[in-house]
Amino acid sequence: MKNNIHSVELGKHLKALRLAKKLSIEKLAYKTGISYTLLYKIEKGAVNSSFLIILKILSNLDCEAQHIAYLFESMMTSIKNNKSTDL
C-alpha cells in the first residue's frame, strides 16, 4: 500500500509531539484507548485514521485548541495545493 503524503506528515507530527512529551507509544495508545499497533501505523502514515482518533491522540498529548486548529488548517491547505489524486 502506498502511503498518503498527508498521512505520513501527520504521523511524523504526532510522533514528534509524543516524543517531546516523553511518552512511549504504548502509554499514549493506552491513554487514547487504541492499540499501540494502530498508533504505530498512524505515526508511520500507513493508515488513514478517523478525525476523532486524531483528536483523541492530540488531546492526550495536551495540545491546545489553537495548535490543533493550526495543524488541521495546514493539512487542508496542503491537500488543496496538492496536484496528485492520492487522497
N, C-alpha and C positions, 0 to 999 in steps of 0.2 A: 504494500500500500504506500503510495506517495504521500508524504507529509505535507499538509497545507501550510504555506509560509506563515499565515496568520496564527495558526495553532502553535507552530514552532516558536514564534516570537512571544506569544502569550505564555507558553510553557517556560521559556527562559526567564521571563519577568517574574513569574510565580516562584520559580526555583531561587532566583536571586533574593527575593523578599524572604523566603523561608530560611535561607542560609544567613541572611542578615539578622534574623530573629533567633538564630542558633537552634532551630527546631529540626529534629530528624524527620525524615519523610514519614516514618511510622507514626510519630507523635502528632504531626499535622493531620495525617489521614484519620487517625483515631478521633481527634478533636472535631474534624469535619464530618465524620460519620460515613466515610468511604474507605474502600480497601487501599492499602498502600500501593498495590499494583496499579490501581486506577490512577492514583495520584502520580505515580512514576510515569505512566503513559501520557498523562496530561502535561507533565513537565517536559517530556520529550517531544510533544507535539504529535504523538502517534494516534491520538483520538480527539474528536471534537466533542467537548463536554457541554453540558447544558449551562445556560446562563445562571441558573440557580446554584449549581455546584460551584461555579467560578465565584459567585458572590459569597457562598459559604466559606470557601477557601480564603478569600480576601478578608472576610470578617474575622476568621480565626487567626489571620496574620495581623490583626489590629489595624487594618488600613482605614484611613479616614475617608469619608464620603467624597471629598474633593479628589483624592488620589484615584479612587475607583472611577469617578466620572472622567477624569483626565485619561486614564488607561483606556476606557471604552471609547472615548472620543477619538483618541489616537488610532485605535484599531479601526474604527469606522472610516476615518479619513484614509487610512492605508488601503482598506478594502475598496473604497470608491475610486482611488487613484490607481489601483492595480488593474492592468490591462488583461491579465490572464483570467481564465474561467475556472480555476481550481479552488473554488469556494467550497 
